[in-house]
């Protein structure tokens, strides 16, 4: 081995993170995701409005905060990046109280950041990395990740720039998840692709950076979640949403 190559090896070090198994609060979703919401990676949940994506985000915020509270962790435990005005503290309280969890402690452990442009959304990553307020955070949620990008890059000739900006943003989220050993949970919508049917908004951009992708759907009053990536055995569950969240 050359001296140059050797010096590179000596400077390289692996970061070891404790693997935490934090339940999603639903045995069905735990089964779908291999036991818990994965850490050190991105999980992308996408589907039409009303299929339960944001409720899934709320529930994981509650269960993550409760788990870390019982293990003596202090401070902010979950960050909710709200891209569409979807954050509802009263729903957080309802889920927590119906699960016999201290709702006041949970709310104190969640930090909500409202973003209304792609540029401000991107800046949150830098803030998340540098602000010591978030040093103990183990869950980063971005609810409706593509909405600001679609709005800010709305012209047809801006689509390539939008896809590149979103790709770089998602890549940075993947780096954050890996470096910090945290769970990054994204929600996204679906849009018509004409003759090709419906698909995730902005196409396959997020699939390159997500370890898990789950498609949420609804038929009448029944809701379904299907594991799309990794594509193993076509896992699919049905679920209901009630006062305590997702059963």
Biotite code that builds the C-alpha atoms (Angstrom):
import biotite.structure as struc

atoms = struc.array([
    struc.Atom([0.000, 0.000, 0.000], chain_id="A", res_id=1, res_name="UNK", atom_name="CA", element="C"),
    struc.Atom([1.384, 3.423, -0.902], chain_id="A", res_id=2, res_name="UNK", atom_name="CA", element="C"),
    struc.Atom([2.057, 6.022, 1.779], chain_id="A", res_id=3, res_name="UNK", atom_name="CA", element="C"),
    struc.Atom([-0.656, 8.256, 0.289], chain_id="A", res_id=4, res_name="UNK", atom_name="CA", element="C"),
    struc.Atom([-3.257, 5.483, 0.388], chain_id="A", res_id=5, res_name="UNK", atom_name="CA", element="C"),
    struc.Atom([-2.180, 4.491, 3.899], chain_id="A", res_id=6, res_name="UNK", atom_name="CA", element="C"),
    struc.Atom([-2.592, 8.037, 5.190], chain_id="A", res_id=7, res_name="UNK", atom_name="CA", element="C"),
    struc.Atom([-6.161, 8.140, 3.832], chain_id="A", res_id=8, res_name="UNK", atom_name="CA", element="C"),
    struc.Atom([-6.985, 4.886, 5.619], chain_id="A", res_id=9, res_name="UNK", atom_name="CA", element="C"),
    struc.Atom([-5.553, 6.132, 8.892], chain_id="A", res_id=10, res_name="UNK", atom_name="CA", element="C"),
    struc.Atom([-7.641, 9.314, 8.756], chain_id="A", res_id=11, res_name="UNK", atom_name="CA", element="C"),
    struc.Atom([-10.870, 7.448, 8.027], chain_id="A", res_id=12, res_name="UNK", atom_name="CA", element="C"),
    struc.Atom([-13.045, 6.483, 10.966], chain_id="A", res_id=13, res_name="UNK", atom_name="CA", element="C"),
    struc.Atom([-16.444, 4.880, 11.270], chain_id="A", res_id=14, res_name="UNK", atom_name="CA", element="C"),
    struc.Atom([-19.213, 6.460, 13.331], chain_id="A", res_id=15, res_name="UNK", atom_name="CA", element="C"),
    struc.Atom([-21.014, 3.949, 15.506], chain_id="A", res_id=16, res_name="UNK", atom_name="CA", element="C"),
    struc.Atom([-24.584, 4.676, 16.556], chain_id="A", res_id=17, res_name="UNK", atom_name="CA", element="C"),
    struc.Atom([-26.712, 2.858, 19.075], chain_id="A", res_id=18, res_name="UNK", atom_name="CA", element="C"),
    struc.Atom([-29.473, 1.062, 17.171], chain_id="A", res_id=19, res_name="UNK", atom_name="CA", element="C"),
    struc.Atom([-32.720, 2.041, 18.841], chain_id="A", res_id=20, res_name="UNK", atom_name="CA", element="C"),
    struc.Atom([-35.874, 0.057, 18.185], chain_id="A", res_id=21, res_name="UNK", atom_name="CA", element="C"),
    struc.Atom([-38.606, 2.651, 18.661], chain_id="A", res_id=22, res_name="UNK", atom_name="CA", element="C"),
    struc.Atom([-42.037, 1.299, 17.872], chain_id="A", res_id=23, res_name="UNK", atom_name="CA", element="C"),
    struc.Atom([-44.284, 3.163, 15.451], chain_id="A", res_id=24, res_name="UNK", atom_name="CA", element="C"),
    struc.Atom([-47.114, 2.595, 17.907], chain_id="A", res_id=25, res_name="UNK", atom_name="CA", element="C"),
    struc.Atom([-48.765, 0.188, 15.479], chain_id="A", res_id=26, res_name="UNK", atom_name="CA", element="C"),
    struc.Atom([-47.958, -3.520, 15.380], chain_id="A", res_id=27, res_name="UNK", atom_name="CA", element="C"),
    struc.Atom([-48.985, -3.593, 11.706], chain_id="A", res_id=28, res_name="UNK", atom_name="CA", element="C"),
    struc.Atom([-46.533, -0.845, 10.749], chain_id="A", res_id=29, res_name="UNK", atom_name="CA", element="C"),
    struc.Atom([-43.819, -2.379, 12.922], chain_id="A", res_id=30, res_name="UNK", atom_name="CA", element="C"),
    struc.Atom([-44.290, -5.576, 10.904], chain_id="A", res_id=31, res_name="UNK", atom_name="CA", element="C"),
    struc.Atom([-44.169, -3.633, 7.628], chain_id="A", res_id=32, res_name="UNK", atom_name="CA", element="C"),
    struc.Atom([-40.937, -1.826, 8.556], chain_id="A", res_id=33, res_name="UNK", atom_name="CA", element="C"),
    struc.Atom([-39.121, -4.722, 10.176], chain_id="A", res_id=34, res_name="UNK", atom_name="CA", element="C"),
    struc.Atom([-39.848, -3.892, 13.797], chain_id="A", res_id=35, res_name="UNK", atom_name="CA", element="C"),
    struc.Atom([-39.678, -0.105, 14.075], chain_id="A", res_id=36, res_name="UNK", atom_name="CA", element="C"),
    struc.Atom([-39.086, 3.139, 12.213], chain_id="A", res_id=37, res_name="UNK", atom_name="CA", element="C"),
    struc.Atom([-35.564, 2.646, 10.770], chain_id="A", res_id=38, res_name="UNK", atom_name="CA", element="C"),
    struc.Atom([-32.690, 4.782, 12.044], chain_id="A", res_id=39, res_name="UNK", atom_name="CA", element="C"),
    struc.Atom([-29.725, 6.241, 10.126], chain_id="A", res_id=40, res_name="UNK", atom_name="CA", element="C"),
    struc.Atom([-31.791, 6.460, 6.951], chain_id="A", res_id=41, res_name="UNK", atom_name="CA", element="C"),
    struc.Atom([-34.777, 8.039, 5.209], chain_id="A", res_id=42, res_name="UNK", atom_name="CA", element="C"),
    struc.Atom([-38.269, 6.551, 5.229], chain_id="A", res_id=43, res_name="UNK", atom_name="CA", element="C"),
    struc.Atom([-40.549, 8.014, 2.553], chain_id="A", res_id=44, res_name="UNK", atom_name="CA", element="C"),
    struc.Atom([-44.325, 7.621, 2.893], chain_id="A", res_id=45, res_name="UNK", atom_name="CA", element="C"),
    struc.Atom([-46.418, 8.856, -0.015], chain_id="A", res_id=46, res_name="UNK", atom_name="CA", element="C"),
    struc.Atom([-50.014, 8.797, -1.157], chain_id="A", res_id=47, res_name="UNK", atom_name="CA", element="C"),
    struc.Atom([-53.108, 10.859, -1.862], chain_id="A", res_id=48, res_name="UNK", atom_name="CA", element="C"),
    struc.Atom([-54.634, 13.317, 0.616], chain_id="A", res_id=49, res_name="UNK", atom_name="CA", element="C"),
    struc.Atom([-56.539, 11.664, 3.442], chain_id="A", res_id=50, res_name="UNK", atom_name="CA", element="C"),
    struc.Atom([-54.667, 8.364, 3.366], chain_id="A", res_id=51, res_name="UNK", atom_name="CA", element="C"),
    struc.Atom([-52.999, 8.827, 6.776], chain_id="A", res_id=52, res_name="UNK", atom_name="CA", element="C"),
    struc.Atom([-49.476, 10.080, 5.992], chain_id="A", res_id=53, res_name="UNK", atom_name="CA", element="C"),
    struc.Atom([-49.510, 13.058, 8.374], chain_id="A", res_id=54, res_name="UNK", atom_name="CA", element="C"),
    struc.Atom([-51.212, 10.978, 11.066], chain_id="A", res_id=55, res_name="UNK", atom_name="CA", element="C"),
    struc.Atom([-48.360, 8.498, 10.751], chain_id="A", res_id=56, res_name="UNK", atom_name="CA", element="C"),
    struc.Atom([-45.917, 11.377, 11.244], chain_id="A", res_id=57, res_name="UNK", atom_name="CA", element="C"),
    struc.Atom([-47.776, 12.636, 14.327], chain_id="A", res_id=58, res_name="UNK", atom_name="CA", element="C"),
    struc.Atom([-47.860, 9.176, 15.857], chain_id="A", res_id=59, res_name="UNK", atom_name="CA", element="C"),
    struc.Atom([-44.146, 8.564, 15.370], chain_id="A", res_id=60, res_name="UNK", atom_name="CA", element="C"),
    struc.Atom([-43.387, 11.916, 16.967], chain_id="A", res_id=61, res_name="UNK", atom_name="CA", element="C"),
    struc.Atom([-45.399, 10.846, 20.016], chain_id="A", res_id=62, res_name="UNK", atom_name="CA", element="C"),
    struc.Atom([-43.906, 7.359, 20.311], chain_id="A", res_id=63, res_name="UNK", atom_name="CA", element="C"),
    struc.Atom([-40.336, 8.617, 19.773], chain_id="A", res_id=64, res_name="UNK", atom_name="CA", element="C"),
    struc.Atom([-40.678, 11.291, 22.455], chain_id="A", res_id=65, res_name="UNK", atom_name="CA", element="C"),
    struc.Atom([-42.232, 8.808, 24.888], chain_id="A", res_id=66, res_name="UNK", atom_name="CA", element="C"),
    struc.Atom([-39.500, 6.224, 24.299], chain_id="A", res_id=67, res_name="UNK", atom_name="CA", element="C"),
    struc.Atom([-36.661, 8.701, 24.793], chain_id="A", res_id=68, res_name="UNK", atom_name="CA", element="C"),
    struc.Atom([-38.365, 10.236, 27.844], chain_id="A", res_id=69, res_name="UNK", atom_name="CA", element="C"),
    struc.Atom([-38.476, 6.845, 29.553], chain_id="A", res_id=70, res_name="UNK", atom_name="CA", element="C"),
    struc.Atom([-34.763, 6.404, 28.771], chain_id="A", res_id=71, res_name="UNK", atom_name="CA", element="C"),
    struc.Atom([-33.826, 9.674, 30.447], chain_id="A", res_id=72, res_name="UNK", atom_name="CA", element="C"),
    struc.Atom([-33.264, 11.804, 27.357], chain_id="A", res_id=73, res_name="UNK", atom_name="CA", element="C"),
    struc.Atom([-33.839, 15.551, 27.817], chain_id="A", res_id=74, res_name="UNK", atom_name="CA", element="C"),
    struc.Atom([-34.634, 18.378, 25.429], chain_id="A", res_id=75, res_name="UNK", atom_name="CA", element="C"),
    struc.Atom([-36.039, 18.320, 21.899], chain_id="A", res_id=76, res_name="UNK", atom_name="CA", element="C"),
    struc.Atom([-36.518, 14.757, 20.674], chain_id="A", res_id=77, res_name="UNK", atom_name="CA", element="C"),
    struc.Atom([-38.412, 15.285, 17.402], chain_id="A", res_id=78, res_name="UNK", atom_name="CA", element="C"),
    struc.Atom([-38.394, 18.090, 14.844], chain_id="A", res_id=79, res_name="UNK", atom_name="CA", element="C"),
    struc.Atom([-41.446, 18.555, 12.606], chain_id="A", res_id=80, res_name="UNK", atom_name="CA", element="C"),
    struc.Atom([-40.759, 20.576, 9.439], chain_id="A", res_id=81, res_name="UNK", atom_name="CA", element="C"),
    struc.Atom([-44.209, 21.776, 8.394], chain_id="A", res_id=82, res_name="UNK", atom_name="CA", element="C"),
    struc.Atom([-44.356, 22.598, 4.670], chain_id="A", res_id=83, res_name="UNK", atom_name="CA", element="C"),
    struc.Atom([-48.129, 23.006, 4.271], chain_id="A", res_id=84, res_name="UNK", atom_name="CA", element="C"),
    struc.Atom([-49.545, 24.161, 7.612], chain_id="A", res_id=85, res_name="UNK", atom_name="CA", element="C"),
    struc.Atom([-50.330, 20.597, 8.642], chain_id="A", res_id=86, res_name="UNK", atom_name="CA", element="C"),
    struc.Atom([-48.912, 20.568, 12.184], chain_id="A", res_id=87, res_name="UNK", atom_name="CA", element="C"),
    struc.Atom([-51.690, 20.172, 14.759], chain_id="A", res_id=88, res_name="UNK", atom_name="CA", element="C"),
    struc.Atom([-50.583, 20.225, 18.415], chain_id="A", res_id=89, res_name="UNK", atom_name="CA", element="C"),
    struc.Atom([-54.124, 19.342, 19.489], chain_id="A", res_id=90, res_name="UNK", atom_name="CA", element="C"),
    struc.Atom([-53.887, 16.100, 17.522], chain_id="A", res_id=91, res_name="UNK", atom_name="CA", element="C"),
    struc.Atom([-50.552, 15.326, 19.187], chain_id="A", res_id=92, res_name="UNK", atom_name="CA", element="C"),
    struc.Atom([-52.258, 15.829, 22.556], chain_id="A", res_id=93, res_name="UNK", atom_name="CA", element="C"),
    struc.Atom([-55.178, 13.592, 21.566], chain_id="A", res_id=94, res_name="UNK", atom_name="CA", element="C"),
    struc.Atom([-52.935, 10.730, 20.447], chain_id="A", res_id=95, res_name="UNK", atom_name="CA", element="C"),
    struc.Atom([-50.770, 10.993, 23.563], chain_id="A", res_id=96, res_name="UNK", atom_name="CA", element="C"),
    struc.Atom([-53.629, 11.183, 26.050], chain_id="A", res_id=97, res_name="UNK", atom_name="CA", element="C"),
    struc.Atom([-55.471, 8.269, 24.452], chain_id="A", res_id=98, res_name="UNK", atom_name="CA", element="C"),
    struc.Atom([-52.284, 6.244, 24.889], chain_id="A", res_id=99, res_name="UNK", atom_name="CA", element="C"),
    struc.Atom([-51.913, 7.326, 28.542], chain_id="A", res_id=100, res_name="UNK", atom_name="CA", element="C"),
    struc.Atom([-48.803, 9.363, 27.690], chain_id="A", res_id=101, res_name="UNK", atom_name="CA", element="C"),
    struc.Atom([-48.012, 12.740, 29.292], chain_id="A", res_id=102, res_name="UNK", atom_name="CA", element="C"),
    struc.Atom([-49.069, 15.095, 26.475], chain_id="A", res_id=103, res_name="UNK", atom_name="CA", element="C"),
    struc.Atom([-47.402, 18.143, 28.029], chain_id="A", res_id=104, res_name="UNK", atom_name="CA", element="C"),
    struc.Atom([-44.031, 16.394, 28.055], chain_id="A", res_id=105, res_name="UNK", atom_name="CA", element="C"),
    struc.Atom([-44.528, 15.243, 24.484], chain_id="A", res_id=106, res_name="UNK", atom_name="CA", element="C"),
    struc.Atom([-45.352, 18.742, 23.205], chain_id="A", res_id=107, res_name="UNK", atom_name="CA", element="C"),
    struc.Atom([-42.329, 20.147, 25.020], chain_id="A", res_id=108, res_name="UNK", atom_name="CA", element="C"),
    struc.Atom([-40.181, 17.566, 23.226], chain_id="A", res_id=109, res_name="UNK", atom_name="CA", element="C"),
    struc.Atom([-41.382, 18.412, 19.680], chain_id="A", res_id=110, res_name="UNK", atom_name="CA", element="C"),
    struc.Atom([-40.074, 21.429, 17.798], chain_id="A", res_id=111, res_name="UNK", atom_name="CA", element="C"),
    struc.Atom([-42.188, 22.581, 14.845], chain_id="A", res_id=112, res_name="UNK", atom_name="CA", element="C"),
    struc.Atom([-40.627, 24.659, 12.062], chain_id="A", res_id=113, res_name="UNK", atom_name="CA", element="C"),
    struc.Atom([-42.931, 26.250, 9.492], chain_id="A", res_id=114, res_name="UNK", atom_name="CA", element="C"),
    struc.Atom([-41.384, 26.667, 6.026], chain_id="A", res_id=115, res_name="UNK", atom_name="CA", element="C"),
    struc.Atom([-43.083, 28.287, 3.019], chain_id="A", res_id=116, res_name="UNK", atom_name="CA", element="C"),
    struc.Atom([-40.402, 28.148, 0.351], chain_id="A", res_id=117, res_name="UNK", atom_name="CA", element="C"),
    struc.Atom([-37.902, 25.644, -0.965], chain_id="A", res_id=118, res_name="UNK", atom_name="CA", element="C"),
    struc.Atom([-34.994, 27.862, 0.073], chain_id="A", res_id=119, res_name="UNK", atom_name="CA", element="C"),
    struc.Atom([-36.162, 28.162, 3.700], chain_id="A", res_id=120, res_name="UNK", atom_name="CA", element="C"),
    struc.Atom([-36.811, 24.418, 3.753], chain_id="A", res_id=121, res_name="UNK", atom_name="CA", element="C"),
    struc.Atom([-33.259, 23.728, 2.597], chain_id="A", res_id=122, res_name="UNK", atom_name="CA", element="C"),
    struc.Atom([-31.857, 26.104, 5.232], chain_id="A", res_id=123, res_name="UNK", atom_name="CA", element="C"),
    struc.Atom([-33.467, 24.013, 7.988], chain_id="A", res_id=124, res_name="UNK", atom_name="CA", element="C"),
    struc.Atom([-30.895, 21.280, 7.330], chain_id="A", res_id=125, res_name="UNK", atom_name="CA", element="C"),
    struc.Atom([-28.041, 23.625, 8.228], chain_id="A", res_id=126, res_name="UNK", atom_name="CA", element="C"),
    struc.Atom([-29.866, 24.842, 11.304], chain_id="A", res_id=127, res_name="UNK", atom_name="CA", element="C"),
    struc.Atom([-30.601, 21.274, 12.370], chain_id="A", res_id=128, res_name="UNK", atom_name="CA", element="C"),
    struc.Atom([-26.913, 20.384, 12.131], chain_id="A", res_id=129, res_name="UNK", atom_name="CA", element="C"),
    struc.Atom([-25.565, 23.480, 13.899], chain_id="A", res_id=130, res_name="UNK", atom_name="CA", element="C"),
    struc.Atom([-28.151, 24.369, 16.561], chain_id="A", res_id=131, res_name="UNK", atom_name="CA", element="C"),
    struc.Atom([-27.374, 22.611, 19.850], chain_id="A", res_id=132, res_name="UNK", atom_name="CA", element="C"),
    struc.Atom([-31.107, 22.730, 20.644], chain_id="A", res_id=133, res_name="UNK", atom_name="CA", element="C"),
    struc.Atom([-31.459, 19.726, 18.364], chain_id="A", res_id=134, res_name="UNK", atom_name="CA", element="C"),
    struc.Atom([-28.433, 17.772, 19.565], chain_id="A", res_id=135, res_name="UNK", atom_name="CA", element="C"),
    struc.Atom([-30.583, 15.063, 21.204], chain_id="A", res_id=136, res_name="UNK", atom_name="CA", element="C"),
    struc.Atom([-33.197, 14.879, 18.453], chain_id="A", res_id=137, res_name="UNK", atom_name="CA", element="C"),
    struc.Atom([-33.735, 11.364, 17.104], chain_id="A", res_id=138, res_name="UNK", atom_name="CA", element="C"),
    struc.Atom([-36.554, 11.995, 14.603], chain_id="A", res_id=139, res_name="UNK", atom_name="CA", element="C"),
    struc.Atom([-36.661, 14.571, 11.805], chain_id="A", res_id=140, res_name="UNK", atom_name="CA", element="C"),
    struc.Atom([-40.015, 14.802, 10.012], chain_id="A", res_id=141, res_name="UNK", atom_name="CA", element="C"),
    struc.Atom([-40.610, 16.707, 6.786], chain_id="A", res_id=142, res_name="UNK", atom_name="CA", element="C"),
    struc.Atom([-44.332, 16.746, 6.081], chain_id="A", res_id=143, res_name="UNK", atom_name="CA", element="C"),
    struc.Atom([-45.065, 17.106, 2.360], chain_id="A", res_id=144, res_name="UNK", atom_name="CA", element="C"),
    struc.Atom([-41.462, 17.441, 1.277], chain_id="A", res_id=145, res_name="UNK", atom_name="CA", element="C"),
    struc.Atom([-42.110, 18.397, -2.373], chain_id="A", res_id=146, res_name="UNK", atom_name="CA", element="C"),
    struc.Atom([-44.890, 21.007, -1.981], chain_id="A", res_id=147, res_name="UNK", atom_name="CA", element="C"),
    struc.Atom([-42.571, 24.029, -1.761], chain_id="A", res_id=148, res_name="UNK", atom_name="CA", element="C"),
    struc.Atom([-40.378, 22.781, -4.597], chain_id="A", res_id=149, res_name="UNK", atom_name="CA", element="C"),
    struc.Atom([-43.369, 22.283, -6.895], chain_id="A", res_id=150, res_name="UNK", atom_name="CA", element="C"),
    struc.Atom([-44.691, 25.742, -5.995], chain_id="A", res_id=151, res_name="UNK", atom_name="CA", element="C"),
    struc.Atom([-41.365, 27.573, -6.372], chain_id="A", res_id=152, res_name="UNK", atom_name="CA", element="C"),
    struc.Atom([-40.369, 25.812, -9.606], chain_id="A", res_id=153, res_name="UNK", atom_name="CA", element="C"),
    struc.Atom([-43.784, 25.913, -11.254], chain_id="A", res_id=154, res_name="UNK", atom_name="CA", element="C"),
    struc.Atom([-42.857, 26.614, -14.876], chain_id="A", res_id=155, res_name="UNK", atom_name="CA", element="C"),
    struc.Atom([-42.153, 23.794, -17.290], chain_id="A", res_id=156, res_name="UNK", atom_name="CA", element="C"),
    struc.Atom([-38.657, 25.056, -18.085], chain_id="A", res_id=157, res_name="UNK", atom_name="CA", element="C"),
    struc.Atom([-37.865, 25.073, -14.332], chain_id="A", res_id=158, res_name="UNK", atom_name="CA", element="C"),
    struc.Atom([-38.492, 21.346, -13.842], chain_id="A", res_id=159, res_name="UNK", atom_name="CA", element="C"),
    struc.Atom([-34.839, 20.290, -14.346], chain_id="A", res_id=160, res_name="UNK", atom_name="CA", element="C"),
    struc.Atom([-33.722, 22.889, -11.772], chain_id="A", res_id=161, res_name="UNK", atom_name="CA", element="C"),
    struc.Atom([-36.438, 21.708, -9.384], chain_id="A", res_id=162, res_name="UNK", atom_name="CA", element="C"),
    struc.Atom([-35.400, 18.077, -9.678], chain_id="A", res_id=163, res_name="UNK", atom_name="CA", element="C"),
    struc.Atom([-31.759, 18.952, -9.076], chain_id="A", res_id=164, res_name="UNK", atom_name="CA", element="C"),
    struc.Atom([-32.542, 21.146, -6.050], chain_id="A", res_id=165, res_name="UNK", atom_name="CA", element="C"),
    struc.Atom([-34.770, 18.468, -4.547], chain_id="A", res_id=166, res_name="UNK", atom_name="CA", element="C"),
    struc.Atom([-32.190, 15.765, -5.213], chain_id="A", res_id=167, res_name="UNK", atom_name="CA", element="C"),
    struc.Atom([-29.454, 17.738, -3.443], chain_id="A", res_id=168, res_name="UNK", atom_name="CA", element="C"),
    struc.Atom([-31.792, 18.454, -0.533], chain_id="A", res_id=169, res_name="UNK", atom_name="CA", element="C"),
    struc.Atom([-32.761, 14.780, -0.168], chain_id="A", res_id=170, res_name="UNK", atom_name="CA", element="C"),
    struc.Atom([-29.108, 13.737, -0.387], chain_id="A", res_id=171, res_name="UNK", atom_name="CA", element="C"),
    struc.Atom([-28.272, 16.105, 2.456], chain_id="A", res_id=172, res_name="UNK", atom_name="CA", element="C"),
    struc.Atom([-31.100, 14.605, 4.532], chain_id="A", res_id=173, res_name="UNK", atom_name="CA", element="C"),
    struc.Atom([-29.654, 11.142, 3.916], chain_id="A", res_id=174, res_name="UNK", atom_name="CA", element="C"),
    struc.Atom([-26.236, 12.357, 5.115], chain_id="A", res_id=175, res_name="UNK", atom_name="CA", element="C"),
    struc.Atom([-27.791, 13.876, 8.244], chain_id="A", res_id=176, res_name="UNK", atom_name="CA", element="C"),
    struc.Atom([-29.631, 10.636, 9.021], chain_id="A", res_id=177, res_name="UNK", atom_name="CA", element="C"),
    struc.Atom([-26.439, 8.630, 8.658], chain_id="A", res_id=178, res_name="UNK", atom_name="CA", element="C"),
    struc.Atom([-24.139, 11.006, 10.528], chain_id="A", res_id=179, res_name="UNK", atom_name="CA", element="C"),
    struc.Atom([-26.527, 11.526, 13.424], chain_id="A", res_id=180, res_name="UNK", atom_name="CA", element="C"),
    struc.Atom([-27.958, 8.013, 13.562], chain_id="A", res_id=181, res_name="UNK", atom_name="CA", element="C"),
    struc.Atom([-31.502, 9.387, 13.467], chain_id="A", res_id=182, res_name="UNK", atom_name="CA", element="C"),
    struc.Atom([-34.712, 8.545, 11.660], chain_id="A", res_id=183, res_name="UNK", atom_name="CA", element="C"),
    struc.Atom([-35.718, 10.919, 8.861], chain_id="A", res_id=184, res_name="UNK", atom_name="CA", element="C"),
    struc.Atom([-39.386, 10.550, 7.962], chain_id="A", res_id=185, res_name="UNK", atom_name="CA", element="C"),
    struc.Atom([-40.730, 12.178, 4.789], chain_id="A", res_id=186, res_name="UNK", atom_name="CA", element="C"),
    struc.Atom([-44.293, 12.448, 3.582], chain_id="A", res_id=187, res_name="UNK", atom_name="CA", element="C"),
    struc.Atom([-45.135, 13.172, -0.041], chain_id="A", res_id=188, res_name="UNK", atom_name="CA", element="C"),
    struc.Atom([-48.150, 13.427, -2.306], chain_id="A", res_id=189, res_name="UNK", atom_name="CA", element="C"),
    struc.Atom([-49.002, 11.703, -5.565], chain_id="A", res_id=190, res_name="UNK", atom_name="CA", element="C"),
    struc.Atom([-49.906, 13.230, -8.919], chain_id="A", res_id=191, res_name="UNK", atom_name="CA", element="C"),
    struc.Atom([-51.335, 12.124, -12.205], chain_id="A", res_id=192, res_name="UNK", atom_name="CA", element="C"),
    struc.Atom([-48.857, 11.040, -14.867], chain_id="A", res_id=193, res_name="UNK", atom_name="CA", element="C"),
    struc.Atom([-51.397, 11.030, -17.682], chain_id="A", res_id=194, res_name="UNK", atom_name="CA", element="C"),
    struc.Atom([-51.460, 7.707, -19.501], chain_id="A", res_id=195, res_name="UNK", atom_name="CA", element="C"),
    struc.Atom([-49.018, 6.289, -16.932], chain_id="A", res_id=196, res_name="UNK", atom_name="CA", element="C"),
    struc.Atom([-51.516, 6.640, -14.073], chain_id="A", res_id=197, res_name="UNK", atom_name="CA", element="C"),
    struc.Atom([-50.609, 8.118, -10.693], chain_id="A", res_id=198, res_name="UNK", atom_name="CA", element="C"),
    struc.Atom([-47.156, 8.317, -9.187], chain_id="A", res_id=199, res_name="UNK", atom_name="CA", element="C"),
    struc.Atom([-45.180, 10.008, -6.445], chain_id="A", res_id=200, res_name="UNK", atom_name="CA", element="C"),
    struc.Atom([-44.819, 13.769, -6.917], chain_id="A", res_id=201, res_name="UNK", atom_name="CA", element="C"),
    struc.Atom([-41.507, 14.621, -8.664], chain_id="A", res_id=202, res_name="UNK", atom_name="CA", element="C"),
    struc.Atom([-41.149, 11.030, -9.852], chain_id="A", res_id=203, res_name="UNK", atom_name="CA", element="C"),
    struc.Atom([-38.333, 8.823, -8.596], chain_id="A", res_id=204, res_name="UNK", atom_name="CA", element="C"),
    struc.Atom([-36.092, 11.540, -7.128], chain_id="A", res_id=205, res_name="UNK", atom_name="CA", element="C"),
    struc.Atom([-36.651, 10.530, -3.505], chain_id="A", res_id=206, res_name="UNK", atom_name="CA", element="C"),
    struc.Atom([-36.282, 6.808, -4.181], chain_id="A", res_id=207, res_name="UNK", atom_name="CA", element="C"),
    struc.Atom([-32.520, 7.227, -4.713], chain_id="A", res_id=208, res_name="UNK", atom_name="CA", element="C"),
    struc.Atom([-32.061, 8.426, -1.128], chain_id="A", res_id=209, res_name="UNK", atom_name="CA", element="C"),
    struc.Atom([-34.763, 6.497, 0.773], chain_id="A", res_id=210, res_name="UNK", atom_name="CA", element="C"),
    struc.Atom([-34.135, 3.089, 2.267], chain_id="A", res_id=211, res_name="UNK", atom_name="CA", element="C"),
    struc.Atom([-37.847, 2.484, 2.848], chain_id="A", res_id=212, res_name="UNK", atom_name="CA", element="C"),
    struc.Atom([-40.746, 3.758, 0.731], chain_id="A", res_id=213, res_name="UNK", atom_name="CA", element="C"),
    struc.Atom([-44.346, 3.085, 1.736], chain_id="A", res_id=214, res_name="UNK", atom_name="CA", element="C"),
    struc.Atom([-47.354, 3.777, -0.465], chain_id="A", res_id=215, res_name="UNK", atom_name="CA", element="C"),
    struc.Atom([-50.505, 4.856, 1.386], chain_id="A", res_id=216, res_name="UNK", atom_name="CA", element="C"),
    struc.Atom([-53.884, 4.395, -0.285], chain_id="A", res_id=217, res_name="UNK", atom_name="CA", element="C"),
    struc.Atom([-57.564, 4.427, 0.555], chain_id="A", res_id=218, res_name="UNK", atom_name="CA", element="C"),
    struc.Atom([-60.564, 2.553, -0.819], chain_id="A", res_id=219, res_name="UNK", atom_name="CA", element="C"),
    struc.Atom([-63.826, 3.866, 0.644], chain_id="A", res_id=220, res_name="UNK", atom_name="CA", element="C"),
    struc.Atom([-63.164, 3.854, 4.403], chain_id="A", res_id=221, res_name="UNK", atom_name="CA", element="C"),
    struc.Atom([-60.346, 1.317, 4.375], chain_id="A", res_id=222, res_name="UNK", atom_name="CA", element="C"),
    struc.Atom([-56.748, 2.497, 4.370], chain_id="A", res_id=223, res_name="UNK", atom_name="CA", element="C"),
    struc.Atom([-53.761, 0.510, 3.152], chain_id="A", res_id=224, res_name="UNK", atom_name="CA", element="C"),
    struc.Atom([-49.973, 0.787, 3.335], chain_id="A", res_id=225, res_name="UNK", atom_name="CA", element="C"),
    struc.Atom([-47.740, -1.118, 0.931], chain_id="A", res_id=226, res_name="UNK", atom_name="CA", element="C"),
    struc.Atom([-43.967, -1.481, 1.171], chain_id="A", res_id=227, res_name="UNK", atom_name="CA", element="C"),
    struc.Atom([-42.646, -0.398, -2.233], chain_id="A", res_id=228, res_name="UNK", atom_name="CA", element="C"),
    struc.Atom([-38.945, -0.191, -1.403], chain_id="A", res_id=229, res_name="UNK", atom_name="CA", element="C"),
    struc.Atom([-37.143, -2.410, -0.683], chain_id="A", res_id=230, res_name="UNK", atom_name="CA", element="C"),
    struc.Atom([-39.263, -4.621, -2.884], chain_id="A", res_id=231, res_name="UNK", atom_name="CA", element="C"),
    struc.Atom([-39.106, -7.947, -1.064], chain_id="A", res_id=232, res_name="UNK", atom_name="CA", element="C"),
    struc.Atom([-42.379, -9.804, -0.833], chain_id="A", res_id=233, res_name="UNK", atom_name="CA", element="C"),
    struc.Atom([-44.935, -7.092, -1.514], chain_id="A", res_id=234, res_name="UNK", atom_name="CA", element="C"),
    struc.Atom([-45.816, -6.504, 2.147], chain_id="A", res_id=235, res_name="UNK", atom_name="CA", element="C"),
    struc.Atom([-49.157, -4.754, 2.507], chain_id="A", res_id=236, res_name="UNK", atom_name="CA", element="C"),
    struc.Atom([-51.284, -3.963, 5.539], chain_id="A", res_id=237, res_name="UNK", atom_name="CA", element="C"),
    struc.Atom([-54.632, -2.331, 6.207], chain_id="A", res_id=238, res_name="UNK", atom_name="CA", element="C"),
    struc.Atom([-55.121, 0.052, 9.113], chain_id="A", res_id=239, res_name="UNK", atom_name="CA", element="C"),
    struc.Atom([-57.571, 2.348, 10.831], chain_id="A", res_id=240, res_name="UNK", atom_name="CA", element="C"),
    struc.Atom([-57.158, 5.796, 12.368], chain_id="A", res_id=241, res_name="UNK", atom_name="CA", element="C"),
    struc.Atom([-58.855, 6.624, 15.652], chain_id="A", res_id=242, res_name="UNK", atom_name="CA", element="C"),
    struc.Atom([-58.447, 8.961, 18.644], chain_id="A", res_id=243, res_name="UNK", atom_name="CA", element="C"),
    struc.Atom([-55.268, 7.122, 19.704], chain_id="A", res_id=244, res_name="UNK", atom_name="CA", element="C"),
    struc.Atom([-53.811, 7.292, 16.203], chain_id="A", res_id=245, res_name="UNK", atom_name="CA", element="C"),
    struc.Atom([-53.110, 4.308, 13.980], chain_id="A", res_id=246, res_name="UNK", atom_name="CA", element="C"),
    struc.Atom([-54.061, 0.904, 15.336], chain_id="A", res_id=247, res_name="UNK", atom_name="CA", element="C"),
])
